[in-house]
Amino acid sequence: MEKFETVTGIAAPMPLVNIDTDMIIPKIFLKTIKRSGLGVNLFDEMRYDRQGNEIPDFVLNKPQYREASILVAGDNFGCGSSREHAPWALADFGIKVIISTSFADIFYNNSFKNGMLPIVLPQEQVDALMKDAEKGANARMTVDLENQIITSSDGEEFPFEVDAFKKHCLLNGLDDIGLTMEKESSITTFEGAAAQARPWV
């Protein structure tokens, strides 16, 4: 997993509330176990019509938001089923930060494990950032994880809280496998001692 430090980029406004994981990535696309390739189907039923043509009014189809790396969303983002394909699809599209007033617990934790930073802020601050995002591609936000600050395109700063352990994992690019590999020498020592003590195993 790549290290997460500072993201400066276009923020896409998505004020819908209760965006569930089936809206993020419909169940028809859950057959794969690969993390890559799902970005094209992100928000599939909102992005495309039944003939597969882009719906121009959908925010990520608008020219100014096609390269968005930050999503400013409505309340209760990522609710519904616990599919890990949802953060996979967002990350594959290029989304690195999601800002909302609340997230579903499983989606929230899965986001960190897939290199994305979900940020919870009070409604009035999300509203301010939503308004900033509506300015389009010229309004670029900066999210500084180390110092836990979002800076709007106008220079306004919004501090945010994040769990210290989750922050450590993102800053160092550690997913569950990476965390385990940090203990590789201890694991090797233990396995060597266990093999000597129980050679029949």
C-alpha positions in Angstrom: 0.0 0.0 0.0 1.3 3.5 -0.9 2.2 5.9 1.9 -0.4 8.6 2.4 1.0 12.0 3.4 -0.6 15.0 1.7 -3.2 15.1 -1.1 -3.8 18.3 -3.1 -6.5 17.9 -5.7 -9.9 18.5 -7.1 -12.8 17.8 -4.8 -16.1 16.5 -6.2 -19.3 17.5 -4.4 -21.7 14.7 -3.8 -24.3 15.9 -1.3 -26.6 12.8 -1.5 -27.2 11.2 1.9 -27.1 7.4 2.6 -25.0 6.5 -0.4 -24.7 2.8 0.1 -22.2 0.3 -1.1 -24.5 -1.0 -3.8 -24.6 2.5 -5.2 -20.9 2.8 -5.0 -20.3 -0.5 -6.8 -23.4 -2.6 -7.9 -23.5 -6.3 -7.0 -23.1 -7.3 -10.6 -19.4 -6.3 -10.4 -18.5 -8.3 -7.3 -17.3 -11.4 -9.1 -13.7 -10.2 -9.2 -11.2 -10.6 -6.3 -8.8 -8.1 -7.9 -8.6 -4.6 -6.4 -7.9 -3.0 -9.8 -10.3 -2.4 -12.7 -13.3 -1.4 -10.7 -13.0 2.3 -11.0 -14.7 2.4 -14.4 -17.8 0.9 -12.7 -17.8 3.2 -9.7 -21.3 4.6 -9.2 -22.2 2.6 -12.3 -26.0 3.1 -12.1 -25.7 6.8 -11.6 -22.9 7.3 -14.1 -24.3 5.4 -17.1 -27.7 4.9 -18.8 -29.0 1.5 -19.8 -27.1 1.7 -23.1 -23.8 2.3 -21.3 -23.6 6.0 -22.2 -22.4 8.5 -19.7 -25.1 10.6 -17.9 -23.7 14.1 -18.4 -25.2 15.5 -15.2 -23.5 13.0 -12.9 -20.7 14.8 -11.1 -17.9 12.5 -12.0 -18.8 12.7 -15.6 -18.5 16.4 -15.7 -15.1 17.5 -17.2 -14.1 19.5 -14.2 -14.4 16.5 -11.8 -13.1 13.6 -13.9 -9.7 13.8 -12.1 -11.2 14.3 -8.6 -9.1 12.8 -5.8 -11.3 14.1 -3.0 -15.0 13.4 -2.5 -17.2 15.7 -0.3 -20.3 13.6 0.5 -23.5 13.6 2.4 -24.3 11.9 5.7 -23.9 8.2 6.3 -21.6 7.4 3.4 -20.9 3.7 2.7 -23.9 2.3 4.4 -25.5 -1.0 3.3 -23.6 -4.3 2.8 -20.0 -4.7 3.9 -18.5 -5.3 0.4 -14.8 -4.4 0.3 -15.2 -3.8 -3.4 -16.7 -0.4 -2.6 -13.4 1.1 -1.3 -11.6 -0.8 -4.0 -13.7 0.9 -6.7 -13.2 4.4 -5.2 -9.5 3.9 -4.8 -9.1 2.6 -8.4 -11.0 5.6 -9.7 -8.4 7.8 -7.9 -10.3 8.9 -4.8 -7.9 9.3 -1.9 -10.0 11.3 0.6 -13.7 11.2 1.5 -15.2 13.9 3.7 -18.6 13.5 5.3 -20.5 13.9 8.6 -20.6 10.2 9.2 -19.6 6.8 7.6 -20.9 3.3 8.1 -18.4 1.5 10.4 -17.3 -1.3 8.1 -16.8 1.0 5.1 -14.9 3.4 7.3 -12.5 0.8 8.5 -12.1 -0.8 5.1 -11.2 2.6 3.6 -8.1 2.9 5.8 -7.1 -0.7 4.9 -7.2 0.3 1.2 -5.1 3.5 1.5 -8.0 6.0 1.7 -8.6 8.6 4.3 -12.3 9.0 5.5 -12.7 12.3 7.4 -15.6 13.1 9.7 -16.5 16.7 10.2 -19.4 18.7 11.6 -22.2 19.5 9.2 -21.4 23.2 8.9 -17.8 22.4 8.0 -18.9 19.8 5.4 -21.3 22.3 4.0 -18.5 24.9 3.6 -16.2 22.3 1.9 -19.1 21.2 -0.3 -19.6 24.8 -1.4 -15.8 25.1 -2.1 -15.9 21.8 -4.2 -18.8 23.2 -6.3 -16.4 25.8 -7.7 -14.9 23.2 -10.0 -11.4 22.2 -11.1 -9.8 25.5 -10.2 -10.7 25.0 -6.6 -8.2 22.6 -5.2 -8.2 21.4 -1.7 -5.2 20.1 0.3 -5.5 17.3 2.9 -2.5 17.1 5.2 -2.7 13.9 7.3 0.4 14.5 9.3 -0.9 17.8 10.7 -4.6 16.7 10.4 -5.7 19.8 8.4 -7.9 20.3 5.4 -7.1 23.6 3.5 -9.8 24.9 1.2 -9.1 26.6 -2.1 -9.5 30.0 -0.3 -7.0 29.0 2.3 -9.5 28.3 5.1 -8.3 25.5 7.4 -10.4 22.7 8.9 -8.7 20.6 11.5 -9.8 17.0 11.7 -9.4 14.0 14.1 -8.2 10.6 13.2 -7.3 7.5 15.2 -3.6 7.5 16.0 -3.1 3.8 14.9 -5.0 4.3 11.6 -3.0 7.5 11.0 0.3 5.5 11.6 -0.8 2.9 9.1 -1.7 5.3 6.4 1.5 7.4 6.8 3.6 4.3 6.6 1.6 2.5 3.9 0.8 -0.4 6.1 -2.2 -2.7 5.4 -2.8 -5.8 7.5 -0.1 -7.7 5.6 2.3 -4.8 6.1 1.6 -4.7 9.8 2.3 -8.4 10.0 5.6 -8.1 8.1 6.8 -5.4 10.6 7.0 -8.4 13.0 8.9 -10.6 10.5 12.0 -11.0 12.7 9.9 -11.9 15.7 7.9 -14.4 13.7 11.0 -16.0 12.3 12.6 -16.3 15.8 9.4 -17.8 17.2 9.0 -20.3 14.3 12.7 -21.4 14.7 12.3 -21.9 18.4 9.0 -23.8 17.9 10.6 -26.1 15.3 13.4 -27.0 17.7 11.0 -27.6 20.6 8.5 -29.6 18.5 10.4 -31.0 15.5 7.6 -33.5 14.8 5.1 -30.7 14.0 
